Amino acid sequence: MQAAVNRYRALAYVVGTLLIVLIFIAVPVRYIGGQPGLSAVVSPLHGLLYMVYLVFAFDLYRRAGWPLSRMVMMVAAGFVPFLAFFIERKITQEAKLLAAADPAV
């Protein structure tokens, strides 16, 4: 389960960072500055990595046996700016508690 947590954490940070760059830098540069280059790179990259993030989040959700509300939280973390960092922290703490309580997980 630790490998699933590590994969989830890494993608949560990457997707969260790309979303912040997209929303607060790339989109304003595109629509205010008239330069679509950065947005043209960051948008599809975030979209692709968000799909990979969803696969890793589902893998962790399935292994941990959490309720659907945890999966909904993880899904929302990829499209609400800054939320990925808070959710990642909460999910990681819960996964550590689960692993400590049941080492077979």
C-alpha positions as CSV (number, residue, x, y, z in Angstrom):
1,M,0.0,0.0,0.0
2,Q,2.9,2.3,0.6
3,A,3.8,2.3,-3.1
4,A,0.2,3.3,-3.9
5,V,0.4,6.2,-1.4
6,N,3.7,7.4,-2.9
7,R,2.3,7.3,-6.4
8,Y,-0.8,9.2,-5.3
9,R,1.3,11.8,-3.4
10,A,3.6,12.5,-6.3
11,L,0.8,13.0,-8.8
12,A,-1.2,15.1,-6.4
13,Y,1.6,17.5,-6.1
14,V,2.3,17.6,-9.8
15,V,-1.4,18.0,-10.8
16,G,-2.0,20.6,-8.1
17,T,1.0,22.6,-9.2
18,L,0.0,22.4,-12.8
19,L,-3.5,23.5,-12.0
20,I,-2.2,26.6,-10.2
21,V,0.1,27.4,-13.0
22,L,-2.7,27.0,-15.5
23,I,-5.3,29.0,-13.6
24,F,-3.2,31.8,-12.3
25,I,-0.5,32.2,-14.9
26,A,-1.3,30.5,-18.3
27,V,-4.9,31.5,-18.6
28,P,-4.3,35.2,-17.8
29,V,-1.3,35.3,-20.1
30,R,-3.5,33.8,-22.8
31,Y,-6.6,36.0,-22.4
32,I,-5.1,39.2,-21.0
33,G,-1.7,39.1,-22.7
34,G,-2.8,37.5,-25.9
35,Q,-0.1,34.8,-25.8
36,P,-1.6,31.3,-26.0
37,G,1.7,29.4,-26.0
38,L,1.9,28.6,-22.2
39,S,-1.7,27.7,-22.0
40,A,-1.4,25.5,-25.1
41,V,1.3,23.5,-23.2
42,V,0.1,23.5,-19.7
43,S,-3.6,22.7,-20.4
44,P,-3.1,19.4,-22.2
45,L,-0.3,18.4,-19.8
46,H,-2.6,19.0,-16.8
47,G,-5.4,17.1,-18.5
48,L,-3.2,14.1,-19.2
49,L,-1.6,14.0,-15.8
50,Y,-5.0,14.4,-14.1
51,M,-6.1,11.2,-15.9
52,V,-3.1,9.4,-14.5
53,Y,-3.8,10.9,-11.1
54,L,-7.3,9.5,-11.2
55,V,-6.0,6.0,-11.9
56,F,-3.6,6.3,-9.0
57,A,-6.3,7.8,-6.7
58,F,-8.6,4.9,-7.6
59,D,-5.9,2.4,-7.0
60,L,-5.3,3.8,-3.5
61,Y,-9.0,4.1,-2.8
62,R,-9.6,0.4,-3.8
63,R,-6.6,-0.9,-1.7
64,A,-7.6,1.1,1.3
65,G,-11.3,0.2,1.1
66,W,-12.4,3.7,1.8
67,P,-16.0,5.0,1.4
68,L,-16.9,6.7,-1.9
69,S,-16.7,10.1,-0.2
70,R,-12.9,9.7,-0.1
71,M,-12.7,9.1,-3.8
72,V,-14.9,12.1,-4.4
73,M,-12.5,14.2,-2.4
74,M,-9.6,12.9,-4.4
75,V,-11.3,13.6,-7.7
76,A,-12.2,17.2,-6.6
77,A,-8.6,17.8,-5.7
78,G,-7.5,17.8,-9.3
79,F,-9.8,20.6,-10.4
80,V,-10.0,23.0,-7.5
81,P,-6.9,25.2,-7.1
82,F,-4.9,24.5,-3.9
83,L,-7.2,21.7,-2.8
84,A,-4.8,19.0,-4.0
85,F,-2.3,19.9,-1.3
86,F,-4.8,19.7,1.5
87,I,-6.5,16.6,0.3
88,E,-3.2,14.9,-0.3
89,R,-2.2,15.6,3.3
90,K,-5.5,14.2,4.7
91,I,-5.4,11.1,2.5
92,T,-1.8,10.4,3.3
93,Q,-2.5,10.6,7.0
94,E,-5.5,8.3,6.8
95,A,-3.5,5.8,4.7
96,K,-0.7,5.8,7.3
97,L,-3.3,5.2,10.1
98,L,-4.8,2.4,8.1
99,A,-1.5,0.8,7.5
100,A,-0.5,1.1,11.1
101,A,-3.8,-0.5,12.2
102,D,-3.7,-3.3,9.7
103,P,-0.2,-4.1,8.3
104,A,-1.7,-6.6,5.8
105,V,-3.2,-3.7,3.8
